[in-house]
Amino acid sequence: MTTAVIGTGAIGSAIARQLASGGETLRLSSADTASARTLAAQIGRAAVVAAGNRDALQGADAVVLALRFTALKGVIDEIAGLLTGRLVVVPSNPVGLDAQGNVVRLLPEGQSSGEVVAAWLPAGARLAMAFGTLSADLLESASNRSPEPAVLFYAADDDRAGEEVERLIRTAGFEPVKAGGIERSGRLEVGGDLHGLVVGLAQARSLTGGA
Ligand SMILES: NC(=O)c1ccc[n+]([C@@H]2O[C@H](COP(=O)([O-])OP(=O)(O)OC[C@H]3O[C@@H](n4cnc5c(N)ncnc54)[C@H](OP(=O)(O)O)[C@@H]3O)[C@@H](O)[C@H]2O)c1
């Protein structure tokens, strides 16, 4: 199947490489095409560089928006007309840097990026918050772990979004575990109790109560 990856920086590149190694076909785009081209050259035949963000969605079953939180709304507005009926996967954490270079949260305490992004999406888009719990390095080193696969947590309201993101998580070499609906997605973010965890299925289930 085909997934569009919009944003080919640190986490977008790691996600794209893992999906490609599991057999997914990719359509890549970035702010300018340089990073997407570099990544496509690395991945090989499974990846093509799209002519832009809207073009990335042509023929794609799902889209991963691997963007900094501050870039998300603009890109969603740009591609909104193409999102109805598609899985939208968002790994973004609501953090940025202040003038002194310190990491700061961009949303009020208690408000998750999942809730904010859900309100930005058009009706009919199926949101899953996923692939943002591990650093890019950890995502690559923990994928296809043996003998017991590592878990990637996700949050989704819609059952179909859950099934679709579970397929992508397995394709990327992880075992999917649902943390809950989008209202629980704060658990996945920087500062959330499930963020940064590399655990197996039994521990993940005990942490989520089998959500
Ligand atoms: N880095 C990690 O280890 C990690 C782990 C988990 C979650 N996250 C989260 O993932 C998000 C992305 O982080 P990152 O570290 O991957 O950021 P990054 O390295 O800065 O990459 C951001 C990507 O977004 C692209 N971009 C910016 N504006 C765009 C636009 N209008 N249209 C298309 N592409 C656009 C950039 O394009 P160019 O390449 O052309 O500049 C770049 O490829 C953040 O919210 C972060 O919290 C990151």
The ligand as an SDF file (V2000), in Angstrom:
LIG
                    3D

 48 52  0  0  0  0  0  0  0  0999 V2000
   12.9820   14.3180   15.9520 N   0  0  0  0  0  0  0  0  0  0  0  0
   12.5110   13.3650   16.7350 C   0  0  0  0  0  0  0  0  0  0  0  0
   13.2720   12.4830   17.2280 O   0  0  0  0  0  0  0  0  0  0  0  0
   11.0260   13.3020   17.0330 C   0  0  0  0  0  0  0  0  0  0  0  0
   10.5280   12.1810   17.7010 C   0  0  0  0  0  0  0  0  0  0  0  0
    9.1570   12.0970   17.9770 C   0  0  0  0  0  0  0  0  0  0  0  0
    8.3170   13.1280   17.5720 C   0  0  0  0  0  0  0  0  0  0  0  0
    8.8270   14.2190   16.9390 N   0  0  0  0  0  0  0  0  0  0  0  0
    7.9120   15.2850   16.5570 C   0  0  0  0  0  0  0  0  0  0  0  0
    7.7870   15.2760   15.1440 O   0  0  0  0  0  0  0  0  0  0  0  0
    7.6480   16.5920   14.6380 C   0  0  0  0  0  0  0  0  0  0  0  0
    8.7160   16.8080   13.5780 C   0  0  0  0  0  0  0  0  0  0  0  0
    9.9830   16.7750   14.2220 O   0  0  0  0  0  0  0  0  0  0  0  0
   11.3500   16.6390   13.4110 P   0  0  0  0  0  0  0  0  0  0  0  0
   12.4010   16.5450   14.4430 O   0  0  0  0  0  0  0  0  0  0  0  0
   11.2440   15.5770   12.3740 O   0  0  0  0  0  0  0  0  0  0  0  0
   11.4240   18.0780   12.7090 O   0  0  0  0  0  0  0  0  0  0  0  0
   12.4010   18.5050   11.5210 P   0  0  0  0  0  0  0  0  0  0  0  0
   13.5970   17.6270   11.4890 O   0  0  0  0  0  0  0  0  0  0  0  0
   12.5640   19.9690   11.6430 O   0  0  0  0  0  0  0  0  0  0  0  0
   11.5470   18.1770   10.2120 O   0  0  0  0  0  0  0  0  0  0  0  0
   10.4310   18.9270    9.8680 C   0  0  0  0  0  0  0  0  0  0  0  0
   10.0980   18.6280    8.4220 C   0  0  0  0  0  0  0  0  0  0  0  0
    8.9410   19.3930    8.0890 O   0  0  0  0  0  0  0  0  0  0  0  0
    9.1290   19.8870    6.7740 C   0  0  0  0  0  0  0  0  0  0  0  0
    8.2520   21.0260    6.5510 N   0  0  0  0  0  0  0  0  0  0  0  0
    8.2090   22.2140    7.1950 C   0  0  0  0  0  0  0  0  0  0  0  0
    7.2360   22.9950    6.6550 N   0  0  0  0  0  0  0  0  0  0  0  0
    6.6660   22.2600    5.6630 C   0  0  0  0  0  0  0  0  0  0  0  0
    5.6360   22.5000    4.7350 C   0  0  0  0  0  0  0  0  0  0  0  0
    4.9540   23.6630    4.7090 N   0  0  0  0  0  0  0  0  0  0  0  0
    5.3180   21.5320    3.8510 N   0  0  0  0  0  0  0  0  0  0  0  0
    5.9880   20.3510    3.8520 C   0  0  0  0  0  0  0  0  0  0  0  0
    6.9800   20.0490    4.7110 N   0  0  0  0  0  0  0  0  0  0  0  0
    7.3150   21.0050    5.5940 C   0  0  0  0  0  0  0  0  0  0  0  0
   10.6050   20.2500    6.7140 C   0  0  0  0  0  0  0  0  0  0  0  0
   10.9800   20.3890    5.3640 O   0  0  0  0  0  0  0  0  0  0  0  0
   12.5300   20.6630    4.9290 P   0  0  0  0  0  0  0  0  0  0  0  0
   13.2310   19.3370    5.1440 O   0  0  0  0  0  0  0  0  0  0  0  0
   12.4420   21.0340    3.5030 O   0  0  0  0  0  0  0  0  0  0  0  0
   13.0110   21.7530    5.8440 O   0  0  0  0  0  0  0  0  0  0  0  0
   11.1970   19.0360    7.4190 C   0  0  0  0  0  0  0  0  0  0  0  0
   11.3840   17.9920    6.4820 O   0  0  0  0  0  0  0  0  0  0  0  0
    7.7660   17.5260   15.8300 C   0  0  0  0  0  0  0  0  0  0  0  0
    6.4920   17.9360   16.2380 O   0  0  0  0  0  0  0  0  0  0  0  0
    8.4100   16.6710   16.9140 C   0  0  0  0  0  0  0  0  0  0  0  0
    7.9530   17.0420   18.2100 O   0  0  0  0  0  0  0  0  0  0  0  0
   10.1610   14.3170   16.6460 C   0  0  0  0  0  0  0  0  0  0  0  0
  1  2  1  0
  2  3  2  0
  2  4  1  0
  4  5  1  0
  4 48  2  0
  5  6  2  0
  6  7  1  0
  7  8  2  0
  8  9  1  0
  8 48  1  0
  9 10  1  0
  9 46  1  0
 10 11  1  0
 11 12  1  0
 11 44  1  0
 12 13  1  0
 13 14  1  0
 14 15  2  0
 14 16  1  0
 14 17  1  0
 17 18  1  0
 18 19  2  0
 18 20  1  0
 18 21  1  0
 21 22  1  0
 22 23  1  0
 23 24  1  0
 23 42  1  0
 24 25  1  0
 25 26  1  0
 25 36  1  0
 26 27  1  0
 26 35  1  0
 27 28  2  0
 28 29  1  0
 29 30  1  0
 29 35  2  0
 30 31  1  0
 30 32  2  0
 32 33  1  0
 33 34  2  0
 34 35  1  0
 36 37  1  0
 36 42  1  0
 37 38  1  0
 38 39  2  0
 38 40  1  0
 38 41  1  0
 42 43  1  0
 44 45  1  0
 44 46  1  0
 46 47  1  0
M  CHG  2   8   1  16  -1
M  END
$$$$
